[in-house]
Amino acid sequence: MNRIIELWLAGEAPAWDGLYRADGSARAVEIDSPRLSWFDLGAPLDVYALLTEDPGYVIEFDVCAEAELPDGSGYVCCGDGSLGSNGFFARLDTGKNLVWVVSLFDSNPFERVTVEGSMATFTNNLGNSVTVDLASPDFV
């Protein structure tokens, strides 16, 4: 079991803005603020090096909303972190095991998720949203 899965099972995620996959790979994520007027995937992250250097730089999270995917391939969920500005959203498989999680330090909590076809929209407590294509290779 890798460190990302261990964190997820403990109700935690890395506190760096990133997309963390259950296979251990990760990419930086960039947003402008809780306005969420843009969302970009950046360079690969060495999550193991980051957590070795600062093993306590994690957030605890609570799931606030969940939706089953229309094709029956799993679920998406979202929620908040241990600080008021943290938020996350994630994809789970049919057994509700982690596929990937996006952890954001300054997004505000995500309180709602909707799914239409392959598009999942995660909305924070300010009414701002991030939409990802679950058919995109980054979010499968």
C-alpha positions in Angstrom: 0.0 0.0 0.0 1.4 3.4 -0.9 1.4 6.6 1.2 -1.5 8.3 -0.7 -3.8 5.3 0.0 -2.6 5.2 3.7 -3.4 8.9 4.1 -6.8 8.5 2.5 -7.7 5.6 4.7 -6.7 7.7 7.7 -9.0 10.5 6.6 -6.1 12.7 5.4 -4.5 14.0 2.2 -1.3 15.9 1.4 -1.7 19.7 2.1 0.1 20.7 -1.1 -2.2 21.7 -4.0 -2.2 18.6 -6.1 -3.8 15.7 -7.9 -2.7 12.5 -6.0 -3.4 9.1 -7.6 -3.8 5.8 -5.8 -0.9 4.5 -7.9 1.4 7.0 -6.1 1.8 9.5 -9.0 1.0 13.1 -8.4 0.8 16.4 -10.3 0.7 20.0 -9.0 -2.6 21.8 -9.3 -2.9 25.6 -9.6 -6.0 27.7 -8.8 -6.4 31.4 -8.4 -8.2 31.4 -5.0 -11.6 30.3 -3.7 -13.1 32.1 -6.7 -11.9 29.1 -8.7 -11.9 31.1 -11.9 -9.3 28.8 -13.3 -7.9 25.3 -12.5 -4.8 23.9 -14.1 -2.8 20.7 -13.8 0.9 21.4 -13.5 4.2 19.5 -13.3 4.6 16.1 -11.7 5.1 16.1 -7.9 7.4 13.8 -6.1 4.9 13.1 -3.3 7.2 10.7 -1.5 10.0 13.3 -1.3 7.6 16.0 -0.1 6.2 13.8 2.6 9.6 12.6 3.6 10.8 16.2 4.0 7.6 17.3 5.9 5.6 14.2 6.9 3.1 16.3 9.0 2.1 18.5 6.1 -1.3 16.8 5.6 -4.9 17.9 6.1 -7.7 15.9 7.8 -10.8 15.9 5.7 -14.5 15.2 5.9 -16.7 14.1 3.0 -19.6 16.6 2.6 -21.2 15.2 -0.6 -21.0 12.1 -2.8 -22.5 11.1 -6.2 -22.6 7.8 -8.0 -21.3 7.9 -11.5 -24.0 7.4 -14.2 -22.1 4.6 -15.9 -21.8 2.6 -12.6 -18.0 2.8 -12.6 -17.7 4.3 -9.1 -18.3 7.6 -7.2 -17.1 11.1 -6.8 -17.0 12.9 -3.5 -15.9 16.2 -2.1 -15.5 18.0 1.2 -13.5 20.1 3.5 -10.2 20.0 5.3 -9.0 20.7 8.8 -8.5 24.4 8.1 -11.4 26.6 7.0 -9.7 27.3 3.6 -9.1 23.6 2.6 -11.1 21.6 0.2 -10.8 18.4 -1.8 -12.6 16.3 -4.4 -12.0 12.7 -5.3 -12.9 9.8 -7.5 -13.6 6.4 -5.9 -14.0 3.0 -7.6 -17.1 0.8 -7.2 -15.8 -0.5 -3.8 -15.3 3.2 -2.7 -11.5 2.8 -2.8 -9.5 5.9 -3.8 -8.7 6.4 -7.5 -7.5 10.0 -7.1 -7.9 13.0 -4.9 -7.4 16.7 -5.6 -6.3 18.5 -2.4 -6.4 22.3 -2.4 -5.1 24.4 0.4 -7.0 27.6 -0.5 -10.2 26.6 -2.3 -12.6 26.7 0.6 -14.7 23.6 1.3 -16.4 21.8 -1.5 -20.0 21.2 -0.5 -21.8 19.9 -3.6 -21.0 17.6 -6.5 -23.0 17.1 -9.7 -22.3 14.7 -12.5 -23.6 15.0 -16.1 -22.2 12.4 -18.5 -18.5 12.4 -17.9 -18.4 15.9 -16.4 -18.2 16.2 -12.6 -18.6 19.7 -11.1 -17.5 20.4 -7.5 -18.9 23.5 -5.9 -17.4 25.3 -2.9 -19.2 27.1 -0.1 -19.0 30.3 -2.0 -20.9 28.9 -5.0 -17.7 28.7 -7.2 -17.0 25.5 -9.1 -14.3 23.3 -10.7 -15.5 21.0 -13.5 -13.3 18.0 -14.6 -13.9 15.5 -17.4 -13.8 12.1 -15.8 -13.0 10.6 -19.3 -9.8 12.7 -19.5 -6.7 10.5 -18.9 -5.8 12.7 -15.9 -9.1 11.9 -14.2 -9.9 8.3 -15.2 
